[in-house]
Amino acid sequence: MIIRGMRHLARAWRGGELGLLGFSLALAVAIVSGIAGFSDRLSRTMEQQSHHFLAADRVLKTARTVPDEWIAEAQSRGLRTATVASFRSMIYVGDAMQLASIRAVSNDYPLLGELGVSEQLFGAPIMRVAGPKPGELWMDSRLFALLDLNVGDAAGIGDAEFTASQALISEPDQGNMNEMLAPRGLINYADLAATDVVQPGSLVRYRYLFAGTEQALQGFAQWLSPQLDEGQSWQDVRDGQPAMAATLQRAEGYLLLAASLGVALAGAAISLAARRYGERNTDNVAIMKALGASRRQVLSHYMTQLTLLCLAAVIVGGIGGHGLQWALFTSLKELIAVDISPASWRPLMVGAVTAFACTAVFAMPPVFALSKVSPLRVLRRGNDETGTGLLLSALTGIFGIGLLMYWYSGDVLLSTAVLGAALVTALLASVLVLFLISFARRVFLGRAGGALRIALAAIYRRRIGNAFQVASFALSLMVLTCLGVLRTSLIEDWQMQMPVDAPNHFLINIQTSEIAALDTFFKQHDLKDAGLYPMIRGRLTHIDQQKVGEIREIDANSGSIDRELNLSWASDLPDDNRLLSGNWWPDLAAESANMIPVSVESELANKLNLTIGSALSFNIGGQLLNAQVSSIRSLDWASMRPNFYFIFPPQSLENYASSYITSFYLPPEQKALLGDLLRQFPTVSLIEIDTVIKQMKIVVSQVSTAIGLVLMLVVVCALLVGVANVLASLDSRLHENAILRTLGASKKLIVSGLLMEFAAVGLLSGLLAALGSNIALFGLQYWVLEMDVAIHGGVFIVAPLIGVLTMCTLAWLSCRKLITQPPLVVLRQTL
């Protein structure tokens, strides 16, 4: 059976009937397996790398030392161990002192990952696999600057003196943002006792690190778990990096949803190719049945061919998917600077399921209809397929793609939304194209002559297929155009709309006593700041006497609500703020003595359902503050100036401990001033925004390149629809052109008409893509980047040009048989 099926498949392949169907299947497998493999390998790589973020496989966190027996038990099980003690202490050099976050690490630290050090301040890191030796102190560059030290100088911690031998650039388990902002130092654990800074009652955090085989780790965890007290926690990668796994899982779902558009287009090509395959085999089936073949034998014959073709497509597509993985990782090599995990079989399984699903929902309906052909079909010509059969095939295909989307993403709402949006867009585009085709026929057909008349007639005659072809190609070209504009100009447009001297550095934790000196520093070095703003930390607890966590309409877990917020006060409305409703302080009526007016940012006000007069309660350092919403204002978050959700009147918060915040612009050539600034203001924390913007541009460029590779394959799938559409009409085109040539039409006239027909399809596709991309970019500029909207007129030239050239090339490659086939041969075949 299989050998006979392979012979029949080879014969059908030589006949050219299964080439497009097989290629479409292989391309669908390549897209899905490539993206699934990329996501799978990246996820496993990041999970392995996240162990380095812990500097171990497992971590035991505790506020006190653990019994020596615990460490001995771990080592007896073959586990490697290390110890880290973290505390705050003063580092002193002569009379100069600086509070720093100190970590004492044992000789084996880090168990996984590397430390980055340098012999120059703020220098390029040299990676080390072990920490400082006894008597050495590694400090970050800021500490060297704050203490006015050079590498190799002496510094003291408690009763011990150290040699500041290295500038500490990076640590694998560096910690959260608060720990990163604090100046850091690293010493050997053997020197901890000599410092005499850790006494009973001292605030010290211990981290015991463990690394080894998974079996040994699990066995030790089972032994240790009953002995852990409250406050002691055993953590693995998921506990240490909980957001990373969820982010990667969502990213894989979104990428596969993008790939599902390609699968849907490939499926449409498969359906058209299978329909033509069925039509060309109708007479064969009729003869088979006339010679005594049953319907079951016919189904078995063609299902064997499709199954073998599907298996071949899985193999070829799997190889192509592996190539796509390589291309994606190559395009992101600057962002993924780690060794990538080896490929697994899972992506190929995903591709195989996709291939068999596409075969079942797109290719099987025409074959199933083929098995019902009557033997009388040999004598009677006609189209046996009804409109109901076509509608059922279309609904089956849509349902199958919907199931694949849900399987890819695991989110029924997201899958439904993406599928619905694609169907609505394709439907609207098809209706628009049908209207334009009918309009062009009414306006131009009577006036046109020669090749243009032939082209217009051909476009109108096949208007349903052309409308679908234009919609699919325009949709994929629109997405690719959006990505190209985003990568090449949108970020630059956003930056150009920012002032040249927009702040690129933030200073926080400025004390009141430092304001005058900081202002003098800015004036001495001719630096422009955005003004000093007071800031205190407070948590919103009640709205209209209701606890925020108990209000059903509010998501208390939102990042802007369930946390301490930055509160400020000001006499005048900030320059980049705009009052939307309510009044500023001078225009307010007298308020009750226990209610302080407050101005709220508009987006947060909408999220919390706040209106003018809403009563708010804040917890500030254990003290309760009652306020009433007096105004709602909008902010320019892209201004790089300090902005606040809540602003109070002057002197209203003077009883609470506060600090100040500002931002300023520092030209790149004056970066050396940062060292002087930190030495003069050692308690101030510095945040560099210019490096964030630079990294953002790199990420946008690299990621858009990777996504562009996927979208290029989606465009190829859209072109497959065009090829399938051409091949589906190839027999009728051959007959029409044979009659035209018999009546005296030249080859040049037929070629001109054919190129005009496909150029019109490409032109419509490009114009629709340009219009759709500008609409999408408008939304991105207006709602996401909040920048002045710019029309990208160049897209209206580039997209139609790409469309015309692509479709004309497709026409020439697909329809050469129309010109080379002698008219007499064609007419004899149709008699």
GUSE-709948 format. One record per residue (C-alpha): residue in three letters; x, y, z. Coordinates in steps of 0.02 Angstrom, whole numbers, plus 50000, padded with zeros to 5 digits. Each point is the difference from the previous one (the first is absolute). Layout:
REM GUSE-709948
ALAXYZ
...
***
This chain:
REM GUSE-709948
MET500005000050000
ILE501365012450051
ILE501144995549853
ARG498545001549878
GLY499525016750081
MET501785006349979
ARG499974995249815
HIS498345009149977
LEU500675015050097
ALA501565000849891
ARG498924999249843
ALA498865013850063
TRP501525010450050
ARG500754998349826
GLY498355005949932
GLY500235016250098
GLU498374998350095
LEU500684998250177
GLY501515011649997
LEU499105015350068
LEU499044989950129
GLY501594991950066
PHE500975016350001
SER498605008850095
LEU499984986250130
ALA501895000550018
LEU499985018950020
ALA498664999150135
VAL501054987050093
ALA501575010849980
ILE499175015550072
VAL499214991550149
SER501444988250043
GLY501255014149976
ILE499125011950118
ALA499564986250124
GLY501814994049998
PHE500665017750021
SER498855003250149
ASP500364982950077
ARG501895001749987
LEU499975018150060
SER498914995250148
ARG501154985750050
THR501535011149976
MET499285013750109
GLU499494987450132
GLN501774993350004
GLN500685017750001
SER498825004750142
HIS500944987850110
HIS501455011749974
PHE498905014350062
LEU499894990450164
ALA501874995649990
ALA499404982250040
ASP498674987049963
ARG499145002450168
VAL500115013150136
LEU499574999250185
LYS499565017350066
THR500055003250187
ALA500275014050125
ARG501254989850103
THR501354987149974
VAL499484981949979
PRO500724984750090
ASP501614993149928
GLU499124983149986
TRP498915006949861
ILE501495004749893
ALA500864983450038
GLU498434990549947
ALA499935009549835
GLN501834996549964
SER499784981650042
ARG498674999349864
GLY501245006749872
LEU499395018050001
ARG501165014949986
THR499675013750128
ALA500425018350029
THR499505013150128
VAL499535018449979
ALA499695012250144
SER499265017049955
PHE499985015250114
ARG500195018950002
SER501585007750068
MET501115015449986
ILE501554999149893
TYR501295012750056
VAL501595007449928
GLY500815011550127
ASP498655012250053
ALA498904996349849
MET498584987550025
GLN498654992849888
LEU498534988550041
ALA500004985149882
SER499164983349972
ILE501334986950043
ARG499964981649956
ALA501194987450076
VAL500194984849886
SER500864983350024
ASN501404993649888
ASP498834989849887
TYR498875014749959
PRO499255000849870
LEU499514981949970
LEU499275005049831
GLY500325015649899
GLU501455012150003
LEU500535016250084
GLY500495014949894
VAL501455010550064
SER501165013249930
GLU501605008750049
GLN499285016449936
LEU498475009250065
PHE498484997449889
GLY501124989149889
ALA499594985049891
PRO499734984650110
ILE501214985550013
MET499044984350049
ARG500544990250155
VAL499334983450066
ALA500495003550182
GLY499785014550120
PRO501305010250095
LYS501394991750097
PRO500205003150188
GLY500595017850030
GLU499265006549834
LEU498525011749980
TRP499125001649833
MET498965015949986
ASP498915006749861
SER500655015149905
ARG498845011950090
LEU500774995550168
PHE501735003649933
ALA499385016949939
LEU499075004150161
LEU501514995850108
ASP501245007949877
LEU500964983649991
ASN501074992149866
VAL500094981349964
GLY501284992650119
ASP499735012550143
ALA499534994750176
ALA498255001150076
GLY499274994350165
ILE498414991150055
GLY499764999250188
ASP501604994050083
ALA500754992749841
GLU501005008249862
PHE499924994549819
THR500835003349833
ALA498745006949875
SER500724989149862
GLN498634999849869
ALA498565010549936
LEU498434989250011
ILE499015001449837
SER498724985950010
GLU499414985650109
PRO498914985449941
ASP498805002050147
GLN500075018850007
GLY498235001650066
ASN498565012049978
MET500015018349950
ASN500185006450178
GLU501574989450026
MET500695005549831
LEU499815018450046
ALA500964997950163
PRO501925000749993
ARG500664982250012
GLY501514991250072
LEU500594981850001
ILE501174991650126
ASN500514982250040
TYR498914991150129
ALA501564995550098
ASP500265018650038
LEU498255002750070
ALA500454996050181
ALA501515011649995
THR498915015049955
ASP498994997550161
VAL498525008949920
VAL498814985350014
GLN499404999050180
PRO498494991850082
GLY498495009549940
SER500855006649843
LEU498965000549842
VAL500844986749893
ARG499274989349861
TYR500784983249960
ARG499884990749836
TYR500634982149992
LEU500314994549821
PHE499864982149935
ALA500414992649829
GLY499984982249936
THR498924987249913
GLU498125001850005
GLN499814983450091
ALA501235005150136
LEU499165017050019
GLN498284992450017
GLY500624987350127
PHE500825013450105
ALA498445010949990
GLN498934985850067
TRP501244997350143
LEU500095018750038
SER498185005049985
PRO499394993550171
GLN501415009450088
LEU499675017249926
ASP499325013350118
GLU498895014849960
GLY501025013149908
GLN501094987049914
SER499604996649816
TRP500654987349875
GLN499955007649826
ASP500274994049823
VAL500005009149834
ARG498125002149993
ASP499995008250171
GLY501495011049959
GLN499415005149825
PRO498104998050001
ALA499635012649863
MET501244993349873
ALA499144983249968
ALA498305008349980
THR500735013149882
LEU500844986949890
GLN498414989649997
ARG498985015049943
ALA501315004549871
GLU499944982549927
GLY498105001049990
TYR500045016849911
LEU501334994349876
LEU499024984449960
LEU498425010449978
ALA500965010349871
ALA500544983849918
SER498204994249997
LEU499645013849873
GLY501284991749888
VAL499234983050034
ALA498285006949955
LEU500675006949835
ALA500944983949964
GLY498394990750041
ALA499065010549872
ALA501324995549871
ILE499854981750051
SER498125000849980
LEU500115007849826
ALA501354987749947
ALA499014985250068
ARG498445006149911
ARG500945000749834
TYR500754982950039
GLY498254993350026
GLU499345007949841
ARG501414992849895
ASN499734982650073
THR498114999849980
ASP500064990449836
ASN501274987850074
VAL498824996250145
ALA498534997949883
ILE501004987349898
MET500564991050158
LYS498204998450057
ALA499444994649828
LEU501294985950011
GLY499304994550168
ALA500955010050132
SER499005003750156
ARG499915016850087
ARG501044992950142
GLN501374994849878
VAL500005017349920
LEU500135008450170
SER501394988250052
HIS500945003449838
TYR500005019050017
MET500175000550189
THR501584989449986
GLN500715012749877
LEU499565014750114
THR500714991250153
LEU501654996449913
LEU500045017949934
CYS499675006450177
LEU501414989550073
ALA501205006549866
ALA499445017950038
VAL500344997250186
ILE501784994449962
VAL500365014049877
GLY499115013050107
GLY500924993950155
ILE501665003249913
GLY499385017249947
GLY499405003550177
HIS501734996050068
GLY500715012349874
LEU498745013150059
GLN500574997250180
TRP501795002949947
ALA499515016049909
LEU499025006550150
PHE501414996750123
THR501245007849879
SER498955015949986
LEU499935001250191
LYS501814995650034
GLU500365017150078
LEU498564997850124
ILE500294981650042
ALA501824999050052
VAL499904982450073
ASP500184982349932
ILE498334994549929
SER499244983650058
PRO499984985949871
ALA498474996849894
SER498674987850059
TRP498664989449916
ARG498545010250070
PRO499975013449862
LEU499974986549865
MET498524992050088
VAL499115016849999
GLY500375001749814
ALA499414982349965
VAL498355002850089
THR499805016249901
ALA500344990949837
PHE498754986050033
ALA498725012750063
CYS500195010449841
THR499874984349895
ALA498424994850092
VAL499075016649994
PHE500625007049834
ALA500524985649886
MET498814986050054
PRO498325008349956
PRO500375000549812
VAL500674982150007
PHE498464994650098
ALA498915008149867
LEU501054991249867
SER499524983150072
LYS498175003849966
VAL500255002749813
SER498804989849895
PRO500644988649859
LEU498855009949882
ARG501225014650021
VAL501004992449857
LEU498545003549883
ARG499275015550085
ARG501035015950023
GLY499595012950133
ASN500425006650170
ASP499334988250131
GLU500465010750149
THR498625010450079
GLY500095016550092
THR499574990950161
GLY501544989049979
LEU501125015249974
LEU499265008750154
LEU500234984450105
SER501824998549944
ALA500315018250045
LEU499204998350172
THR501004984150032
GLY501605009049957
ILE499605014950113
PHE499564988350144
GLY501614990249975
ILE501075015950001
GLY499085005950156
LEU500434983750089
LEU501835001649948
MET500055017950064
TYR499294994750167
TRP501244985850011
TYR501445011849962
SER499525013850124
GLY498994991050134
ASP498865015450008
VAL498274998149927
LEU499595018750008
LEU501635005149917
SER499834986749865
THR498215005049964
ALA500475018449992
VAL501454997249880
LEU499004988349888
GLY498505011650001
ALA501055015249960
ALA500864991149855
LEU498334993949930
VAL499195017250015
THR501515008549921
ALA500044987449857
LEU498125001549975
LEU500035019149997
ALA501495000049883
SER499124987449885
VAL498415010449995
LEU501015015649960
VAL500954991149862
LEU498394993249924
PHE499295017649999
LEU501575007049918
ILE500004986149868
SER498185003249957
PHE500305018849996
ALA501514998249886
ARG499024988749882
ARG498575012449986
VAL501135015049974
PHE501424993349893
LEU499424984449908
GLY499025009549868
ARG501455011949967
ALA501434987750012
GLY500704990149858
GLY501264986549966
ALA500964993250149
LEU499135011150128
ARG498294993749946
ILE500584981950014
ALA500735003550173
LEU498425008550065
ALA498914986049935
ALA501124986750080
ILE500025009250167
TYR498115001550003
ARG499724982149944
ARG501054993550145
ARG499525013850121
ILE499654988450149
GLY501694991549991
ASN500885016649966
ALA499155008350148
PHE500604986150116
GLN501735000849923
VAL500125018950023
ALA499364999150180
SER501234986650053
PHE501505008049916
ALA499545017450062
LEU499794993950180
SER501714991750006
LEU500835014549908
MET499195012350121
VAL500754991450151
LEU501714999349918
THR499885018549952
CYS499535004950179
LEU501514990850065
GLY501165008349874
VAL499385017450044
LEU500104996250186
ARG501794994349982
THR500645013649885
SER499125016150048
LEU498744999250141
ILE501264999850142
GLU500995013849914
ASP498395010149979
TRP499644998050185
GLN501755005750048
MET499935014749878
GLN498425006250087
MET500945000450164
PRO500985016050036
VAL501864998949963
ASP500385003650182
ALA498684988250071
PRO500594993150170
ASN500994983949988
HIS500474997650184
PHE498954999150159
LEU500575004050178
ILE498984993250145
ASN500175000050191
ILE500535018350002
GLN499915007050177
THR499385017550041
SER501745005050063
GLU500744995549830
ILE498855010549890
ALA501035016050004
ALA501654990949968
LEU499244989949857
ASP499315015849920
THR501745007750012
PHE500764984549921
PHE498805001049852
LYS500385018649974
GLN501894997450013
HIS499984986949862
ASP498635008449896
LEU498794985350017
LYS498145002149972
ASP498874991150125
ALA498134997349996
GLY499745007550173
LEU500024992150172
TYR498414991150054
PRO499634994050176
MET499524981850017
ILE499324989250139
ARG499444982049998
GLY498194995650038
ARG498744986049969
LEU498215003349944
THR498904990250121
HIS498205006449984
ILE498885008049869
ASP498405007850067
GLN500264990750165
GLN500154983149912
LYS501604989750004
VAL500794999749828
GLY500224981150008
GLU498124997850032
ILE499375010449853
ARG499454987549869
GLU500215011749852
ILE501845002950039
ASP501434987949972
ALA500995002950160
ASN501434989549933
SER500335012449861
GLY501795006450004
SER499435018150024
ILE498864996450149
ASP500594986450119
ARG501675008150042
GLU500745015550079
LEU499785014749882
ASN501035015849981
LEU499035015050067
SER500535018049973
TRP499435017850027
ALA500145015649892
SER499355017850000
ASP499865001249810
LEU499404987649871
PRO501564991649923
ASP500415006149825
ASP499664983249913
ASN498364996950094
ARG498295005249935
LEU498455002450108
LEU498544989749932
SER498705003450133
GLY499865008450171
ASN501015014750065
TRP501795003250055
TRP500365006150176
PRO499725019049981
ASP498284997249923
LEU499364987650130
ALA498605004050119
ALA500304997850185
GLU500144981550045
SER499614991250163
ALA501425000450126
ASN500354981349995
MET499984998049810
ILE501495005349897
PRO499745003049813
VAL500984989049881
SER500254999849810
VAL499964982749917
GLU500754994149835
SER498624996249873
GLU500434981849955
LEU500104995050182
ALA498395009450035
ASN499124989949864
LYS500724983850068
LEU499395004150176
ASN498345007749942
LEU500445016450086
THR499025016049972
ILE500095017550069
GLY499554998850185
SER500534981850026
ALA500704997350175
LEU501714991550012
SER500984993150148
PHE501884997249999
ASN501144990750119
ILE501655009550012
GLY501254991750115
GLY498604993750113
GLN499095016750004
LEU498305002749918
LEU499725014349878
ASN498265004449935
ALA499825009449836
GLN498685004849873
VAL500205000049811
SER499985018149942
SER500644998249821
ILE500474987249868
ARG501485003449884
SER500924991849857
LEU501894997149995
ASP501324998949866
TRP500894984150055
ALA501235001649855
SER500655016850062
MET501344991550106
ARG499525011650143
PRO499444994450174
ASN498134996349995
PHE498814994950139
TYR498314991550013
PHE499505010850149
ILE500485018350032
PHE499505009250159
PRO500025018750045
PRO501595007750076
GLN500324996750185
SER498634986750005
LEU501264985950023
GLU501335009250100
ASN499774988750152
TYR500574984749903
ALA501794994849961
SER500425004249820
SER501405000749873
TYR500155008449831
ILE500154994149820
THR500595008549841
SER500574996149824
PHE501315008649894
TYR500844999349831
LEU501854995249993
PRO500895000249831
PRO500944983749962
GLU501685008850001
GLN499715005550182
LYS499704982650073
ALA501535002150110
LEU499015012650104
LEU498984985650072
GLY501494994950108
ASP500155017850070
LEU498115000550029
LEU499984983650098
ARG501515004950104
GLN499195016550048
PHE498294992350033
PRO500354982250062
THR498234996350060
VAL499195004549834
SER499534985849880
LEU500315002149814
ILE499014992049858
GLU500655001449821
ILE498575001049874
ASP501065002249843
THR500654982150015
VAL498194993850013
ILE499535009049838
LYS501544993149912
GLN499584982450056
MET498195002449945
LYS500565004349823
ILE501104984549994
VAL498584989050061
VAL498765007249874
SER501224997549858
GLN500484982250046
VAL498254994050044
SER499235007849845
THR501294990749894
ALA499484983550078
ILE498155003749981
GLY500325005649822
LEU500664982749957
VAL498374992350059
LEU498965012949907
MET500974996949840
LEU499444982050010
VAL498225006250027
VAL500175010249840
VAL500614984449910
CYS498434991150063
ALA498955014249930
LEU500904997949833
LEU499594981450007
VAL498185004950004
GLY500325010049841
VAL500874985249918
ALA498594988350051
ASN498735012449935
VAL500905000949833
LEU500184981249986
ALA498164997650046
SER499555010849851
LEU501384993649887
ASP498904988349898
SER498715013449963
ARG501405012649961
LEU500774987649877
HIS498334997949912
GLU499665018849993
ASN501735004249934
ALA499924985949872
ILE498395007549931
LEU500765017549999
ARG501554993949907
THR498904990349878
LEU499055016249965
GLY501645009049963
ALA500615006950166
SER501895001150012
LYS501084993250140
LYS500495017850044
LEU498185005150022
ILE499654985050114
VAL501575002850103
SER499595018550018
GLY498244996250058
LEU500634987050124
LEU501305011950074
MET498725014150010
GLU498804988450092
PHE501274995050130
ALA500725017650012
ALA498265006250045
VAL499864986550135
GLY501725005050068
LEU499585018549994
LEU498384997550097
SER500914989150127
GLY501375013150024
LEU498775014450018
LEU498974990550128
ALA501594995150094
ALA500605018150001
LEU498325006350062
GLY499864986650134
SER501795002450061
ASN499755018850018
ILE498414996950101
ALA500914987750112
LEU501505011750020
PHE498815014350039
GLY499334990150148
LEU501764995550055
GLN500585018149993
TYR498455007450081
TRP499594987650137
VAL501644990950038
LEU501415012249967
GLU498885015450029
MET500925009849866
ASP499455011549860
VAL499224989649862
ALA500984999449837
ILE499364992949835
HIS501284988549920
GLY499725004749819
GLY501474990049936
VAL499034984150040
PHE498735004549865
ILE501414998949873
VAL501024985550067
ALA498564988050043
PRO499105001349830
LEU501674998649910
ILE500424984150097
GLY498254993449966
VAL500095003249812
LEU501754992749979
THR499594984850107
MET498364995949914
CYS500715002749825
THR501444988350041
LEU498744987550068
ALA498985001449840
TRP501504997149888
LEU500614984950098
SER498274992150018
CYS499255003449830
ARG501394996749875
LYS499024984749944
LEU498635011649937
ILE501215006949870
THR501004984549956
GLN498554987849979
PRO499414999049817
PRO498155005049982
LEU499584984449899
VAL500634988450137
VAL498975009350131
LEU498404999749898
ARG500184981449964
GLN500194996450187
THR498385009150042
LEU498954991749865
***
